[in-house]
Amino acid sequence: MKSIKILAVAALCTLAFSCNKKEETTSVENKDSAQATTVVEALSQESAHPDDAALVKEAQSKPLTTIAFSETDHNFGDIKKGEKKEHVYEVTNTGTNPLIISNVKPGCGCTVPDYTKEPILPGQKGKITLHFDSSNFDGAIYKAADVFLNVEKAPVKLTFSGNVIP
């Protein structure tokens, strides 16, 4: 078990610094890569950054509410290398207390978030926009951002994917 955690930490470190390097095109059909991704995703939830616990605690210190997203995953399709893309994720407060988005934490420096800072009243909508710079990438990309808000199961993960072409 200890060796799996060490391997997971090494994989996470590699992923954390991947924004500063060109990403190689990988095939989704590659079983080893797919299995490694699954292991890293599972263990990354287990070994979250210490600051994340504080962000969850802060978000959940407010009266909890419920939400509905228009979508939590977006596919940009083909992206020309160097293009800057953005996508707006719409969130609706379906609960009875104001919805407060306390932070949006992208997994990489290539993604910059923008979000509704004011409390979102019951029945109202807010927005979370993820801005992506494709300059340092080639091939398939898959990016995520954690959204910290006052709901029971926080953070909520928003993702996007695409294929960066030269």
N, C-alpha and C positions, 0 to 999 in steps of 0.2 A: 504494500500500500504506500509505503514511504517513497519508493522509487517511482510510483505513478504520480504522486504529488510533485516530486522533483521534476519529472518529465513535463508535467502540466505547467509548472512555473516557468520552465525553460521555454516551452511553447508560447506561453502568454507573453514572456519578455520579447520573444521574436515577433509576435503579433503586434505588441505595443510599439516597436520601433519600425514596423513595416511601412508606416506612412512616410518615412524619410527615404525610402528606397523604392525603386521600380518594383512593382509586383509582376511576377511571371504569370503567363497565361497557364491556367491549370484546367484539366478536364474534370467535369463533374462526374464522369464515369470512373475516375480513378478511385478504387475502393480504399486504398491506404489513405489517401487525402481525405476522403469523406469520413472515414472512421476517425482520423486524427481530429478533424473539425468537430465531430460529435463529442469526442472525449474532452477537447479543450472547452467547448461550450458548456458541458456538464460540470466540469471542474471549476470553470471560471465563476459560476454561480456560487459554488462552494467556497471559493477563496476570493471573495470580492474585496475590493480595496477598502481599507479601514474608513476612509472618508465617506464611502457609500452608506455605511451603517448610520453615521451621523446625519446624512441627508435624508435617509428613510425616517429616522427618529424625528427630525425637524418637520418633515412633511406630515407625518402621522400625529404630530402634537396638536394639529388643528382638528376641529370636528370633521369626521370622515364623511364622504359623500360617494356617489357612484357616477360612472362615466360611460360614454360610448364613443368610440373612435370611428371616423368615416372609413379608415383603413389603418393597419399598423405596418404594412409592407408595401413598397412601391418598386416597380421595375422600370428603370429609365430606358431599357433596350440598349441600342448602340449609342455610344457617346464618343464624339471626336476628341482625341487626346488634346488636352489644354482647355476644353470647354468647362465652364462653370455651370452646374445644374442646381436647381433647387426644387423642393417639393413641399407642399403645405399639407399637413395632417390636421384635420379638423376634429376637435374634441367637444362633445356636448355634455354638460352637467345634467345627468339624469337623476340626481339625488335631491335632498332637501336642504343641504348646507352649501355655502359658497365653495367652489372648487378653486384651489390655489396651486398653481404650478410653481414649485419652489426652486427647481433647477432642471436643466436638460444637459446631460453629460454625454457628449459623443465619445465613441471608442477610439477616436483618432483625430489628429490635428487637421486632417484634410476636410473635416466636416465641421461646420460652424452652425450652431443653433440660434434661432430667434423664436421667442414665444410670448404669449399674452402674459403680461406681468400683473395686471389687475385681477382681483378675484372675479371668477366667472359665476354669476348667479344661477340658481336652479333654472333649468330650461334654456339657458343661454349657451352660446358657442364661443370657443376660443381657438387659437391656432398655434401650431408648432411648425416652424419652417426649418428644414435642414438644407444647408447650402453645401454643395460638394464641389471641390476643385480636382479635376481629373489630370492635372499636369504631371503628376509623378506616377501614373499608373498605366499599365498595358494589360489588356485581357479582361477576364472576368473579375468583377469586384462585388463584395458583399460587406456592407457597413451597417452599424447599429448605433443607436443612442438610447440611453436610459433616461426616462422621464420620471422625476420625483414629484409626486403630488399627494394630496390628502385622500387617498383611497386605501382600502384594505390590503390589496396586493400590489404594493409599490416596490421597486420601480416598474414602470411599464416600458417594454422595449419596442422602439420603432426601428424598422430596418428598411434598407433600400439596396438594390442590386443593379447591375448593368454590365455592359461589355465595352471597354475602352479600346477604340481602334485608332491606329496611327493616322 
